[in-house]
Structures are given as structure tokens and as C-alpha cells.
Amino acid sequence: MRLALPRPADHPLSQTAAAAGWTPVPFPVTRLVPTGTPPPFDLATGADALIVLSPSGARAAAPLLPPGMKVLAQGLGTADALGRKDLDLMLASVPRAEALWEILQQRFPDGGTFVLVRGERSREYLERVARDTAWRIEAWVTHGEAPILPLPDLPPVDAVLAMSPLQAQVLAGMAQDCMRFAWGEATAQAFERAGQPVAGWCEPKVSAYHTMLSAPFKEVNP
């Protein structure tokens, strides 16, 4: 069984698909585009730390960070993407926003002001959980997502995986004869709104993804 997914062959999600018995087929349909938006305020004087959720955000923010700035990174890949040796870097115990919230409270027990680097379609967990607390979080949207134009032709596959609502919107029109899987409930809902129900969706973590692809399923095409 062949699964088209928007990650290269050596990516952990491709490797996880292979471990679950699928043949991964790299097939990106969207790309990240910088917004060019500046930070919400002077990072050197107005922020206690920066929070970075993804490698894309790290690459966008890195040139603008003052030396010595405290940075909380979600995962080693995000930390590596900063490409800076002059930052005070802190890594979450697991690459999840929930773990970042824990380390934020541990390292800054009295609260403070923090800049959150994220994309346009972030699930906004940190903003929600920090609301009305001593931890003030200001979002800095550094990148967004856009379809690849012209769209590539879907290769011969049995199923597709969308990892964002926009990817689901794009794939819904070209994968009507395939099973459809979704990374996150919002992505599954985007497939549903397009009239293309999913064979399965998972919480956005690798273990849930592996469970989804390993479970028995049936075709759900209309």
C-alpha cells in the first residue's frame, strides 16, 4: 500500500509510515512562505524569552534575535534550525506545546512577557492556556502556507495524508479515489467540509500517527 505524504523519504513520519507497513511516497502540495512581519516589540528589551514552535519559525526568526536571548524550542530540529550558538537555549522534554508550557512555568515561575514564533495556522494552545495568567504571550506570525502552483499530479497511491487544513483542501480535489488520512482533527474537518470523509485521523504526535496507520481501516470514499 502506497501513502502519499508531504514529507521527504528520510523524515521520521515517512519512516513511521514504513514501520506501519506502508510505502511512503513524498508528495508536498503546499509550501511555507514568509510573512515579513516584524516582532511585536523590541526583543532585546521587551521580552523575557522567545518561544519557537517549528524549524520554519526558527529560520525566520533567527536573524533578528539579539545575542544571549533566552529561547524555548519545541524539539531538537527546531533548535538546530536556529543555527545560532550565542543564544540561551532551552529544550522542551518532548516536542509538544504542552511541554513548552511546563518548562515556561518552571523556568519563569513569576511569569513574564514572551514572544511566540508561530505560523498562521498554529493551534494556538499556548495563547489559550496562558490567557489571564502571569505569563503574557505575544504571537509573532513569521510564516504561512500556500499551495504549490501549478499543483503536481498525484502519483499512483492508495492513500494520502494531509497535515494541515489547507493541504486537506488541496488533496480533497485530487484524491477522491484514495483513502484519506489527517494529522489533527482540524485537518480531518477540512476534508469533511470538502465532501471527502477520512479513513482516519490522529492527534498530532508520532505515536498516534503510527497507531492510526497500523489499525484496520475501511475505504470511506462516497
Secondary structure, DSSP 4 states (H G I P E B T S, - for coil): -EEEESS-TTSHHHHHHHHTT-EEEE---EEEEE--PPPSS-HHHH-SEEEE-SHHHHHHHGGGPPTT-EEEESSHHHHHHH--SSSEEEE-SSSSHHHHHHHHHHH-TT-EEEEEEEETT---HHHHHHTTSSEEEEEEEEEEEEE-SSPPPPPS-SEEEESSHHHHHHHHTT-TTSEEEEESHHHHHHHHHTT---SEEE-SSHHHHHHHHHS-------
